[in-house]
Amino acid sequence: MADEGDRQTSVWPLPKFYFSVQLGDDQEAKFQEVSGLESETKPIEYRHGNSPIFYPIKMPGLGKVGNVTMKKGLFTRDSKFWDWYSVIKMNTIVRRTVVISLLDENGAPTMVWTLHNAWPVKVTGTDLKSEGNEVAVESIELAYETLDVSAT
């Protein structure tokens, strides 16, 4: 079985716990969770008037992407999410390209999601409990225009 090494890497699904996120120009951020990487195409139903078939033809319409939510631990003197969110005033938005990479065991990207023209629509601080012992976690929700997915 000389081909066993290649077969093992192509048979098993990728683990999802080792990933990196780039927020704009070489600004890497460490996240606990990334969710909402989705894209869909709305179908357009059409039937021309003299069609002998009484069912519409379905054609691809406009594409739609959802918002991406990212969660991370809250650190001392780390307010980059709130700083980015606070510059949204009267149609002035700082848009960034966000690159999310799923990494292999050597740290090389295997799947890459690129969010174009992303900007924060919601920043959520942590909940506070005097009786709790959990880590403080904040989240940011990003809207974006287009999504590119590539497998390397």
C-alpha positions as CSV (number, residue, x, y, z in Angstrom):
1,M,0.0,0.0,0.0
2,A,2.3,2.7,-1.2
3,D,-0.7,5.1,-1.6
4,E,-1.8,4.9,2.0
5,G,-0.5,8.3,3.0
6,D,-2.4,10.1,0.2
7,R,-5.5,8.1,0.9
8,Q,-5.6,8.9,4.6
9,T,-5.4,12.7,4.1
10,S,-8.2,12.6,1.5
11,V,-10.6,10.3,3.4
12,W,-10.9,12.0,6.7
13,P,-12.9,15.3,7.1
14,L,-11.0,18.3,8.3
15,P,-11.1,19.2,12.0
16,K,-12.7,22.6,12.7
17,F,-10.8,23.7,15.8
18,Y,-7.6,25.0,14.2
19,F,-8.3,28.3,12.3
20,S,-7.1,31.8,11.9
21,V,-8.8,35.1,11.1
22,Q,-7.2,38.1,9.4
23,L,-9.1,41.4,9.9
24,G,-8.0,43.7,7.1
25,D,-4.3,44.5,6.5
26,D,-2.3,41.9,8.4
27,Q,-4.3,42.3,11.6
28,E,-4.7,38.8,12.9
29,A,-7.3,38.2,15.7
30,K,-7.7,35.1,17.8
31,F,-11.3,33.8,18.0
32,Q,-13.0,31.0,19.9
33,E,-15.8,30.6,17.4
34,V,-16.8,31.6,13.9
35,S,-20.3,30.9,12.6
36,G,-22.5,32.0,9.7
37,L,-20.3,31.3,6.7
38,E,-23.1,30.8,4.3
39,S,-24.1,31.8,0.8
40,E,-27.3,31.1,-1.2
41,T,-28.9,31.9,-4.5
42,K,-32.5,32.9,-4.7
43,P,-34.3,31.0,-7.5
44,I,-36.4,32.9,-10.0
45,E,-39.5,31.1,-11.3
46,Y,-40.4,31.8,-14.9
47,R,-43.0,30.4,-17.3
48,H,-43.5,31.9,-20.8
49,G,-47.0,32.2,-22.0
50,N,-47.1,29.5,-24.7
51,S,-45.3,26.8,-22.7
52,P,-47.0,23.4,-22.9
53,I,-45.7,22.5,-19.5
54,F,-47.7,23.9,-16.6
55,Y,-44.6,24.2,-14.3
56,P,-42.2,27.2,-14.1
57,I,-38.6,27.1,-15.1
58,K,-36.3,27.8,-12.2
59,M,-33.3,30.0,-12.9
60,P,-30.6,31.4,-10.6
61,G,-31.4,34.9,-9.3
62,L,-29.5,37.2,-7.0
63,G,-27.1,35.8,-4.5
64,K,-27.3,36.3,-0.8
65,V,-24.8,36.0,2.1
66,G,-25.6,35.9,5.8
67,N,-23.8,37.8,8.5
68,V,-20.8,36.1,10.2
69,T,-20.5,36.1,14.0
70,M,-17.2,35.7,15.7
71,K,-16.6,35.2,19.4
72,K,-13.4,35.7,21.4
73,G,-12.2,36.1,24.9
74,L,-12.1,39.6,26.4
75,F,-8.6,40.9,27.2
76,T,-7.3,43.9,29.1
77,R,-6.9,47.0,26.9
78,D,-8.4,45.2,23.9
79,S,-11.1,47.4,22.4
80,K,-10.5,46.9,18.6
81,F,-14.0,45.7,18.0
82,W,-15.6,48.7,19.7
83,D,-13.1,51.0,18.0
84,W,-14.0,49.6,14.5
85,Y,-17.7,49.8,15.4
86,S,-17.6,53.3,16.7
87,V,-16.4,54.8,13.4
88,I,-19.8,54.0,11.8
89,K,-21.4,57.4,11.7
90,M,-23.7,58.9,9.0
91,N,-22.6,56.6,6.2
92,T,-18.9,56.5,6.9
93,I,-17.9,52.9,7.3
94,V,-14.5,51.3,7.5
95,R,-14.8,48.2,5.3
96,R,-12.2,45.5,5.5
97,T,-11.4,42.2,3.7
98,V,-11.7,39.4,6.3
99,V,-9.9,36.1,5.6
100,I,-10.9,33.1,7.6
101,S,-8.6,30.1,7.1
102,L,-9.1,26.5,8.3
103,L,-5.6,25.2,9.0
104,D,-4.0,21.7,8.8
105,E,-1.8,20.2,11.5
106,N,1.2,22.2,10.1
107,G,-0.6,25.5,10.2
108,A,-1.1,25.7,6.4
109,P,-4.5,26.8,5.1
110,T,-6.7,24.1,3.7
111,M,-9.9,26.0,3.2
112,V,-10.1,29.8,2.9
113,W,-13.2,32.0,3.2
114,T,-12.7,35.6,2.1
115,L,-15.4,38.2,3.1
116,H,-15.2,41.2,0.9
117,N,-16.1,44.7,2.2
118,A,-17.0,43.5,5.7
119,W,-18.0,45.9,8.4
120,P,-19.5,45.4,11.9
121,V,-23.2,45.6,12.4
122,K,-23.2,44.4,16.0
123,V,-20.8,44.2,18.9
124,T,-21.8,42.3,22.0
125,G,-19.9,42.6,25.3
126,T,-19.8,39.8,27.8
127,D,-22.5,39.1,30.4
128,L,-21.5,39.6,34.0
129,K,-22.4,37.3,36.9
130,S,-21.0,37.6,40.4
131,E,-21.5,33.9,41.0
132,G,-20.0,32.7,37.7
133,N,-16.5,31.4,36.9
134,E,-16.6,31.5,33.1
135,V,-14.3,33.5,30.9
136,A,-15.5,36.8,29.6
137,V,-16.4,36.5,25.9
138,E,-17.3,39.2,23.4
139,S,-18.7,38.8,19.9
140,I,-18.8,40.8,16.7
141,E,-21.2,40.3,13.9
142,L,-20.0,41.3,10.4
143,A,-22.0,42.1,7.3
144,Y,-20.2,41.7,4.0
145,E,-21.0,41.9,0.3
146,T,-19.5,38.8,-1.3
147,L,-17.9,35.5,-0.2
148,D,-15.1,33.6,-1.9
149,V,-14.3,30.1,-0.9
150,S,-11.1,28.3,-2.0
151,A,-9.6,24.9,-1.2
152,T,-5.8,24.8,-1.2
